[in-house]
Every structure is written in C-alpha cells, then in structure tokens.
C-alpha cells in the first residue's frame, strides 16, 4: 500500500483505516520497515507516522483476509476520503 494523500497517514486517516479494518474478523497489520501496527487500532496505525509516498505492507490473516485487503486497498487509493 502506498500513502498517496497530501497529508500522509494522520489521525483522521488512521481512524478511517481502523474503522474499515474493524469490520473484518481477520488479524490485520500494517508494516513500515521493522514497525508493525494493528490496523484495527487508531493509535497503533497513527504511530507509524507515514507521510505521503510511504510504502506499507498490509498483512491480513483469517477467514475474510482477502476482503479486508481489498477494502483497505480501496481506502488507500481513495486517499482516505480526502480531497485530491
């Protein structure tokens, strides 16, 4: 996943990620280098401090992992619902 919105992954973006991730039963994590964040946690996700252009690895494991990855991919591509 690439952070493409101008403001990066700030608190509101992290909240959107957590909201989407929480809809799924699967374990979902974002990786930034050696850092690992539970995507269902706003604070964990925001703590990654990912500015525009940051590439993150999304790891989802569980019964609905594919659906979770697809939903989060759409969210990232939609710039977390922010203006272009």
SULQUI-V188745 format. One line per field, one symbol per residue. phi: phi as a letter, one per 20 degrees, with the letter a starting at -180 (. if undefined). psi: psi as a letter, one per 40 degrees, with the letter a starting at -180 (. if undefined). burial: # if it has 24 or more other ideal C-beta (glycine too) atoms within 12 Angstrom, else .. Layout:
phi=???
psi=???
burial=???
This chain:
phi=.dfdfgemeefffffffffffffdfffccddcmeeccffedgffffffldfgnfdddddccqfdfffffffffffffellnegf
psi=ihheideagadddddddddddeeidihhihhgbeihhheehdddddeeghihehhihhhhhadfdddddddddddddeffeii.
burial=#.###..###..######.##..#.#.###.#....####.#.###.#.#.....#.#.#.......##.##..##..##....
